[in-house]
Amino acid sequence: MDEKTMVSDALTGINGELKMFGDMIPQTENPALKQTLKEIRNKCEMSQEELYQIARAKQYYVPAAQATAEEIAHVKALFTEGTL
C-alpha cells in the first residue's frame, strides 16, 4: 500500500468518526459524557486537519476551486428564502 492510499484511507476514517460524533453528541443527555465526546471530536478534527495539510502539501488532495460570489449568493438565497 502506498503513502497516498494510506493518507486517503486515514482521512476517510476520521471523517466517518467526525460524522459519528456529530450524531452522538446532540443525543447525549449526560453533561460529562457530552463534554468528553466533544473533546474527542475536537482531537479528531485536529488530526483531520493535520492529515489534510499533509495531503495538500504532497498533492495527494487537490481541493475544488473556490466558489464565486454569485454561487455563494445563490446557495445563501436557497437557505434564506421563505424562512423568515
Backbone as a printed PyTorch tensor [residue, N CA C, xyz], in Angstrom:
tensor([[[  0.8520,  -1.1710,   0.0000],
         [  0.0000,   0.0000,   0.0000],
         [  0.8990,   1.2370,   0.0000]],

        [[  0.6020,   2.1920,  -0.8480],
         [  1.4330,   3.3850,  -0.9210],
         [  0.9560,   4.4580,   0.0520]],

        [[  1.8080,   5.4560,   0.2340],
         [  1.5270,   6.5150,   1.2040],
         [  0.2480,   7.2760,   0.8780]],

        [[  0.0310,   7.5610,  -0.4050],
         [ -1.1580,   8.3110,  -0.8060],
         [ -2.4250,   7.5600,  -0.4040]],

        [[ -2.4460,   6.2630,  -0.5990],
         [ -3.6040,   5.4500,  -0.2340],
         [ -3.8080,   5.4350,   1.2750]],

        [[ -2.7080,   5.3450,   2.0210],
         [ -2.8190,   5.3280,   3.4810],
         [ -3.3700,   6.6490,   4.0070]],

        [[ -2.9010,   7.7650,   3.4650],
         [ -3.3950,   9.0720,   3.8960],
         [ -4.8790,   9.2090,   3.5540]],

        [[ -5.2450,   8.7740,   2.3580],
         [ -6.6460,   8.8480,   1.9390],
         [ -7.5370,   7.9910,   2.8290]],

        [[ -7.0870,   6.7750,   3.1230],
         [ -7.8600,   5.8920,   3.9970],
         [ -7.9990,   6.4760,   5.3990]],

        [[ -6.9180,   7.0550,   5.9120],
         [ -6.9750,   7.6580,   7.2430],
         [ -7.9510,   8.8320,   7.2670]],

        [[ -7.9170,   9.6700,   6.2260],
         [ -8.8530,  10.7980,   6.1580],
         [-10.2980,  10.3090,   6.0840]],

        [[-10.5240,   9.2730,   5.3130],
         [-11.8750,   8.7160,   5.2060],
         [-12.3570,   8.2070,   6.5630]],

        [[-11.4780,   7.5260,   7.2780],
         [-11.8350,   7.0130,   8.6010],
         [-12.1340,   8.1270,   9.5890]],

        [[-11.2900,   9.1450,   9.6220],
         [-11.5040,  10.2620,  10.5440],
         [-12.7920,  10.9980,  10.1910]],

        [[-13.0490,  11.1960,   8.8980],
         [-14.2850,  11.8690,   8.5010],
         [-15.5090,  11.0800,   8.9600]],

        [[-15.4370,   9.7550,   8.8950],
         [-16.5350,   8.9230,   9.3860],
         [-16.7280,   9.0720,  10.8860]],

        [[-15.6120,   9.1320,  11.6200],
         [-15.7030,   9.3210,  13.0650],
         [-16.3140,  10.6740,  13.4020]],

        [[-15.9340,  11.7090,  12.6550],
         [-16.4900,  13.0420,  12.9110],
         [-17.9990,  13.0480,  12.6920]],

        [[-18.4570,  12.3460,  11.6680],
         [-19.9060,  12.2430,  11.4330],
         [-20.5760,  11.5140,  12.5860]],

        [[-19.9320,  10.4620,  13.0730],
         [-20.4830,   9.6920,  14.1800],
         [-20.6230,  10.5750,  15.4250]],

        [[-19.5760,  11.3600,  15.7320],
         [-19.6590,  12.2570,  16.8870],
         [-20.7460,  13.3050,  16.6780]],

        [[-20.8990,  13.7830,  15.4610],
         [-21.9630,  14.7410,  15.1610],
         [-23.3460,  14.1800,  15.4320]],

        [[-23.5020,  12.8790,  15.2830],
         [-24.7790,  12.2320,  15.5860],
         [-24.9420,  11.9720,  17.0820]],

        [[-23.8590,  11.5790,  17.7440],
         [-23.9490,  11.1780,  19.1490],
         [-24.0840,  12.3460,  20.1100]],

        [[-23.3270,  13.3960,  19.8950],
         [-23.2650,  14.4900,  20.8740],
         [-24.6350,  15.1030,  21.1640]],

        [[-25.4340,  15.4600,  20.1470],
         [-26.7190,  16.0740,  20.4790],
         [-27.7180,  15.1080,  21.1340]],

        [[-27.4690,  13.8190,  21.0320],
         [-28.3880,  12.8350,  21.6020],
         [-28.0060,  12.4260,  23.0200]],

        [[-26.8850,  12.9400,  23.5080],
         [-26.3830,  12.5590,  24.8270],
         [-26.9380,  13.4970,  25.8850]],

        [[-27.5510,  12.9240,  26.9080],
         [-28.1220,  13.7420,  27.9830],
         [-27.1280,  13.9960,  29.1090]],

        [[-26.2040,  13.0860,  29.3160],
         [-25.2440,  13.2040,  30.4070],
         [-24.2290,  14.2980,  30.0660]],

        [[-24.1920,  15.3960,  30.8460],
         [-23.2840,  16.5030,  30.5380],
         [-21.8060,  16.1030,  30.5060]],

        [[-21.3960,  15.2350,  31.4040],
         [-19.9900,  14.8210,  31.4510],
         [-19.6360,  14.0060,  30.2030]],

        [[-20.5210,  13.1120,  29.8120],
         [-20.2870,  12.3190,  28.6060],
         [-20.2920,  13.2100,  27.3730]],

        [[-21.2270,  14.1510,  27.3290],
         [-21.2990,  15.0760,  26.1980],
         [-19.9990,  15.8640,  26.0710]],

        [[-19.4650,  16.3460,  27.1910],
         [-18.2150,  17.0940,  27.1760],
         [-17.0560,  16.2190,  26.7100]],

        [[-17.0100,  14.9810,  27.1920],
         [-15.9560,  14.0550,  26.7820],
         [-16.0160,  13.7870,  25.2830]],

        [[-17.2150,  13.5760,  24.7700],
         [-17.3800,  13.3360,  23.3300],
         [-16.9370,  14.5510,  22.5170]],

        [[-17.2460,  15.7450,  23.0140],
         [-16.8170,  16.9680,  22.3270],
         [-15.3010,  17.0810,  22.3000]],

        [[-14.6540,  16.7200,  23.4150],
         [-13.1970,  16.7780,  23.4780],
         [-12.5720,  15.7860,  22.4930]],

        [[-13.1340,  14.5800,  22.4330],
         [-12.6290,  13.5800,  21.4920],
         [-12.8610,  14.0500,  20.0580]],

        [[-14.0360,  14.6180,  19.8020],
         [-14.3280,  15.1330,  18.4620],
         [-13.3360,  16.2260,  18.0670]],

        [[-13.0250,  17.1150,  19.0030],
         [-12.0770,  18.1940,  18.7230],
         [-10.6950,  17.6460,  18.3740]],

        [[-10.2750,  16.5900,  19.0740],
         [ -8.9870,  15.9660,  18.7590],
         [ -9.0340,  15.3240,  17.3710]],

        [[-10.1540,  14.7110,  17.0400],
         [-10.3200,  14.1300,  15.7040],
         [-10.2500,  15.2150,  14.6350]],

        [[-10.8630,  16.3570,  14.9030],
         [-10.8230,  17.4600,  13.9430],
         [ -9.3970,  17.9570,  13.7420]],

        [[ -8.6250,  18.0250,  14.8200],
         [ -7.2310,  18.4470,  14.6950],
         [ -6.4310,  17.4380,  13.8790]],

        [[ -6.6710,  16.1400,  14.1100],
         [ -5.9900,  15.1050,  13.3310],
         [ -6.3840,  15.1780,  11.8680]],

        [[ -7.6600,  15.4090,  11.6210],
         [ -8.1390,  15.5080,  10.2480],
         [ -7.4710,  16.6810,   9.5440]],

        [[ -7.3520,  17.8000,  10.2290],
         [ -6.7210,  18.9910,   9.6470],
         [ -5.2500,  18.7340,   9.3440]],

        [[ -4.5510,  18.0650,  10.2660],
         [ -3.1380,  17.7460,  10.0300],
         [ -2.9780,  16.8490,   8.8060]],

        [[ -3.7960,  15.8090,   8.7160],
         [ -3.7100,  14.9130,   7.5620],
         [ -4.0770,  15.6330,   6.2770]],

        [[ -5.0700,  16.4980,   6.3530],
         [ -5.4700,  17.2760,   5.1810],
         [ -4.3020,  18.1390,   4.6990]],

        [[ -3.6120,  18.7880,   5.6250],
         [ -2.4750,  19.6350,   5.2490],
         [ -1.3480,  18.8010,   4.6260]],

        [[ -1.1140,  17.6200,   5.1610],
         [ -0.1060,  16.7240,   4.5880],
         [ -0.5140,  16.3180,   3.1710]],

        [[ -1.7750,  15.9500,   3.0050],
         [ -2.2760,  15.5330,   1.6890],
         [ -2.1610,  16.6730,   0.6760]],

        [[ -2.4660,  17.8760,   1.0940],
         [ -2.3420,  19.0260,   0.1850],
         [ -0.8870,  19.3020,  -0.1560]],

        [[ -0.0130,  19.2540,   0.8400],
         [  1.3990,  19.5380,   0.6120],
         [  2.0280,  18.5310,  -0.3570]],

        [[  1.5960,  17.2920,  -0.2710],
         [  2.1460,  16.2520,  -1.1430],
         [  1.3270,  16.0900,  -2.4280]],

        [[  0.3500,  16.9560,  -2.5940],
         [ -0.5400,  16.9460,  -3.7620],
         [ -1.2990,  15.6310,  -3.9090]],

        [[ -1.6190,  15.0020,  -2.7670],
         [ -2.4740,  13.8230,  -2.7630],
         [ -3.9300,  14.2580,  -2.8690]],

        [[ -4.1760,  15.4980,  -2.4760],
         [ -5.5310,  16.0400,  -2.4910],
         [ -5.4690,  17.4420,  -3.0750]],

        [[ -6.2930,  17.6680,  -4.0570],
         [ -6.4040,  18.9980,  -4.6430],
         [ -7.8510,  19.4470,  -4.4500]],

        [[ -8.0730,  20.4880,  -3.6400],
         [ -9.4450,  20.9170,  -3.3630],
         [-10.0990,  21.5120,  -4.6050]],

        [[-11.4000,  21.5080,  -4.5980],
         [-12.1600,  22.1290,  -5.6820],
         [-11.9020,  23.6300,  -5.6860]],

        [[-12.1480,  24.2440,  -6.8040],
         [-11.9920,  25.6950,  -6.9090],
         [-12.9410,  26.3800,  -5.9280]],

        [[-12.5310,  27.5380,  -5.4460],
         [-13.3840,  28.2710,  -4.5090],
         [-14.6320,  28.7620,  -5.2280]],

        [[-15.7120,  28.8120,  -4.4920],
         [-16.9830,  29.2810,  -5.0400],
         [-16.9020,  30.7660,  -5.3660]],

        [[-17.6000,  31.1420,  -6.4150],
         [-17.6640,  32.5640,  -6.7810],
         [-18.6680,  33.2680,  -5.8750]],

        [[-18.6360,  34.5770,  -5.8800],
         [-19.5850,  35.3640,  -5.0820],
         [-21.0160,  35.0530,  -5.5110]],

        [[-21.2150,  34.8430,  -6.8050],
         [-22.5590,  34.5270,  -7.3100],
         [-23.0290,  33.1720,  -6.8070]],

        [[-22.1350,  32.1930,  -6.7870],
         [-22.5040,  30.8620,  -6.2940],
         [-22.8410,  30.9050,  -4.8110]],

        [[-22.0660,  31.6680,  -4.0630],
         [-22.3330,  31.8060,  -2.6240],
         [-23.6770,  32.4840,  -2.3980]],

        [[-23.9510,  33.5200,  -3.1380],
         [-25.2280,  34.2270,  -3.0110],
         [-26.3920,  33.3140,  -3.3670]],

        [[-26.2110,  32.4790,  -4.3790],
         [-27.2790,  31.5540,  -4.7890],
         [-27.5860,  30.5480,  -3.6740]],

        [[-26.5500,  29.9580,  -3.1000],
         [-26.7510,  28.9860,  -2.0250],
         [-27.3590,  29.6630,  -0.7970]],

        [[-26.8770,  30.8490,  -0.4910],
         [-27.4280,  31.5870,   0.6500],
         [-28.9100,  31.8580,   0.4340]],

        [[-29.2800,  32.2360,  -0.7890],
         [-30.6820,  32.5050,  -1.1040],
         [-31.5340,  31.2470,  -0.9480]],

        [[-30.9880,  30.1010,  -1.3050],
         [-31.7260,  28.8430,  -1.1600],
         [-32.1070,  28.5770,   0.2890]],

        [[-31.2210,  28.9570,   1.1980],
         [-31.4600,  28.6910,   2.6070],
         [-32.2140,  29.8050,   3.3240]],

        [[-32.2750,  30.9790,   2.7370],
         [-32.9390,  32.0840,   3.4180],
         [-34.3130,  32.3970,   2.8320]],

        [[-34.5640,  32.0110,   1.6130],
         [-35.8730,  32.2950,   1.0090],
         [-36.9710,  31.5400,   1.7420]],

        [[-37.9800,  32.2490,   2.1280],
         [-39.1450,  31.6320,   2.7560],
         [-38.9310,  31.2040,   4.1920]],

        [[-37.7600,  31.4570,   4.7810],
         [-37.5430,  31.0380,   6.1590],
         [-37.8250,  32.1510,   7.1470]],

        [[-38.0450,  33.3530,   6.6670],
         [-38.2990,  34.4680,   7.5840],
         [-39.7700,  34.6800,   7.7610]]])
